[in-house]
């Protein structure tokens, strides 16, 4: 059976005004406990449930946040999402999760879809943050926070110092006596847009220059952020004329692929080639050899971004628009 009761029916049965019924379901403090109990009892008897859409229109708020990520199959993003979800649960916000498959067109489609669903704001995580994407958010007046992605635009974000993290990782390899250090990075197409990948590369180059070590072009390879991509990039590198004694890989997932490429080339890790990753996924600890890596506080990146966005939605002042969280170097068995 479909319940046809409306707010007028509830008000009549509870012997209160429709305004009082509305205040009860909007959790207003300006309702007596007696009236609240009468309204809830009447609503239960009638099987009445308030319209979420009507309430959202009245309050101009849906308590829903949109979240756009490039590849939910990557464990990095699932950990960030967990941090976002936990905070949203605390503040009674719902999440609409959108997986963009690293597609600029899908990102734009999702932004428009989320806007049409009346989301209160969007947490955006992408390998790129272009002029086009920035202008879309600005034109649609959607509250926005970037999670794990820095930008030169005037947009709030939560991230680590990628340049310093890459510098520290490279310095560690150098301290272990490595001189011919390779790099497997992500797509650097559009230097302004891919700030984090560029910063990691600059951190690597700064450490190499400081140590007076040569950077070999054939030891710098591009890959997607997948294990197979890391495998292919490392395999190509190991076939070249200059053989690396260590490889710095810009994600743990790619690093795991690179380790397999080392073994398939008839070499050993770390005895012949040391490998260092980036992220500190749970899998890094159980990979063999266990992966030395730069630890990002992935859960905290998501949690802080969610708190920041909720404050913006509630018109509360945020103390800092650009939050830089600390990274750590985790030493395991893939480097000697």
C-alpha angles and dihedrals in degrees: 000000000000116000111233096182116127137190092274091057091051092048092050094049092045091044093232136110123273087244089061091050089051092050091051094054091044090054093240114176090217095085127093117242090239092055091045092053092048093051094047091047092050092047091051092049092050095041089236122165121181118244110257090205093051091048091048092050091049094048095035087228133097100186087230127126126196119222122195119190129173100226122005090187088071108091090220092068095044090058092049089049091052090057091049093048095049092053092044090053090054092052094040096247125146123220131220106199118205123189109205098188089223089293120140090202092054091049090055091046091051093049090055092044092051091048090053089051089058096240113179093226145336134241106208126198118176139142086239135043105185136181088258095054092044092051091049092055091044094049093048092045093227118163106243141190126178116221116206092349125099122204141184090227123096093262128124114250144170118215145129126256095269095183093053091043092054091044090053092048092050092046089054092054090048091049088056089059099260117147108165099060121175128203131211109194138171128254110309095187106138107022093206093053102046096053097156097051090046092049091052091052091049090050090054092047093048092053092047092048092047089053092047092240125149119246110218116211091212089058093059113084134174123222143161115256095264133105092244091051091052090048094052094045093050092045091054091047093051091052093056129101093254112060117209120226090197137016126206108206120195095223136029092233091056090043091058089055090048092054090055090050090054092053093044089054088060093255133117131238120247098001094063102016126017117211127203123185139192131238106032098238118187088252091061091073095051097042113107111263091028107246124252104216150156109262117224116193090237097169091048092049089059095042095049092046091052093049090048093051093047090053090051091049090050090049092244122147117256114213095217130018094196111051117188114194124198124263128205135206110233112202115209136146105291093082131056 
